[in-house]
Each structure stands twice: as C-alpha cells, then as structure tokens.
Amino acid sequence: MKGWRVWLQEQPAQTMVEISKADDLLFALVTAVLVTLDDRAGSAVDEWGELRSAVLAPSVTAELFVNPDERTIDVLRLVWIPGLGD
C-alpha cells in the first residue's frame, strides 16, 4: 500500500469519511460491525485481550484497543483497500 492509503489507515475517522464517499453499503456495513463490537450493544468485550485485529468487511480491517474496565473499544487503525471484495 502506498500514498493516501497509508495516510488514511492511521486516521480511522478520515478513512470512514472516504469509505462513505465511495461506497454507501460498505460504510453501513462497517458502521454496523463497529457498533456491535462495543459493549453498549451487548458484546462481551472483557473476553478479549487488550489489543485485537478484526476484519470488519472483506476490504476493511481494524486494529482495536479493548478497555475491559470501561467496556469500550477504541479503533486505533482502520485499513481499507478499495476494490478488494468487489
């Protein structure tokens, strides 16, 4: 990966904006998966370790930090490879 893709993967929010501009369905899928990972949706995040990688969609992966005490998940890195899984 090179250029803007490398830049985007370090900025999850900007990556989501770019996904939303390019593919509404992918944006909805990734958003739904991220919501279900958070304990506010009932997921048992305390069964995870502190750092975990997850595939959110065929073309989107995330590096997540799980805080079992707060029962929250922070997205540290979001990697989107346009065209993968089409």
C-alpha positions in Angstrom: 0.0 0.0 0.0 1.2 3.5 -0.7 0.3 7.1 -0.9 -3.1 8.1 0.5 -3.9 4.6 1.7 -1.1 4.6 4.1 -2.0 8.0 5.3 -5.7 7.0 5.8 -5.1 3.8 7.7 -3.6 5.9 10.6 -6.7 8.1 10.7 -9.8 5.9 11.3 -12.3 8.8 11.1 -11.0 10.1 7.8 -11.0 6.6 6.5 -14.7 6.3 7.3 -15.4 9.5 5.5 -13.6 8.3 2.4 -15.5 5.0 2.6 -18.8 6.8 2.9 -18.0 8.9 -0.2 -17.0 5.8 -2.2 -19.5 3.1 -1.1 -22.6 3.7 1.0 -23.2 0.0 1.5 -19.7 -0.7 2.7 -19.9 2.3 5.1 -23.2 1.0 6.5 -21.7 -2.5 7.0 -18.5 -1.2 8.7 -20.5 1.1 11.0 -22.8 -1.7 12.0 -19.9 -4.0 12.8 -18.2 -1.4 14.9 -21.4 -0.7 16.8 -21.9 -4.4 17.6 -18.3 -4.7 18.9 -19.0 -2.1 21.6 -20.4 -3.3 24.9 -23.2 -0.8 24.7 -24.7 -3.2 22.1 -24.2 -6.1 24.5 -20.9 -7.6 23.2 -18.7 -9.2 25.9 -15.6 -7.1 25.3 -14.0 -8.3 28.5 -13.4 -11.7 27.0 -11.0 -10.1 24.5 -7.4 -9.1 25.2 -6.3 -5.5 25.2 -5.3 -5.3 21.6 -7.0 -7.1 18.7 -7.3 -7.1 15.0 -10.7 -7.6 13.4 -12.0 -8.0 9.8 -14.9 -5.6 9.5 -15.6 -6.3 5.9 -13.8 -8.1 3.0 -11.9 -4.9 2.3 -11.7 -3.3 5.7 -9.7 -4.4 8.8 -9.2 -2.6 12.1 -6.7 -2.7 15.0 -8.7 -2.2 18.2 -7.8 -1.4 21.8 -10.2 -3.0 24.2 -10.6 -1.5 27.7 -12.4 -4.1 29.7 -12.8 -1.8 32.7 -14.6 0.8 30.8 -16.1 -1.9 28.4 -15.3 0.2 25.4 -13.3 -0.3 22.2 -11.1 2.3 20.5 -10.3 2.0 16.8 -6.5 2.6 16.6 -6.1 1.9 12.9 -8.5 1.3 10.0 -7.2 -0.2 6.8 -9.4 0.0 3.7 -8.3 -1.4 0.4 -10.6 -0.1 -2.3 -11.6 -2.6 -4.9 -11.0 -5.7 -2.7 -14.1 -7.8 -2.4 -15.9 -6.2 -5.3 
